[in-house]
Amino acid sequence: MRSLEDKSSHVRRNVIKLLTKLISTHPFALLHGGQLSYPEWHERLEAVTAQIKNLQPPSDAPGLAENAGADDNDQEDSESNQNAPNEDHPTGATTGEDLMKLQLTKRYYSEALKFIESLHEASQTISLLLASKNKSEVLESMDFFVVADAYKLATAKVYSPL
């Protein structure tokens, strides 16, 4: 990111090339495709965080009293969803495995969001380089925004007045 503000146009141009290549080859396409839409990734992270909360055992043993009132509602729910698996009270072995998978997924989503945030920050500086006097910088900046738009990066369509 600091290299985008370097004095040398050659360095700035190569950084833009690198960022463009990073977008097109990013490692976050494994689970949900290659799109880099921040709201979608944030929503996925929140969903996984909620699932992790549901799987974690209560922090204190006296929590059974709190669950007693909820059991009445659980009975009504279980009558309406008899064929649905009971996710509120998972077994120990599957809980550990599921929790581990969800924690890894949460880490994956967090890293994807950090990557997207970095690209958002970089695109602000790159948008300023669109007005550069150096032709190669302008062309690389344009290429960056074309690729960023193809990957649904939110800042690809934000136009700043120069």
Buried (B, 14 or more C-beta within 10 A) or exposed (E): EEBBEEEEBEEBBBBBBEBBEBBEEBEBBEEEEBEBBBEBBBEBBEBBBEBBEEBEEEEEEEEEEEEEEEEEEBEEBEEEEEEEEEEEEBEEEEBEEBBEEBEEBBEBBBEBBEBBEEBBEBBEBBBBBBEBEBEBBBBBBBEBBEBBEBBBBBBBEEEEEE
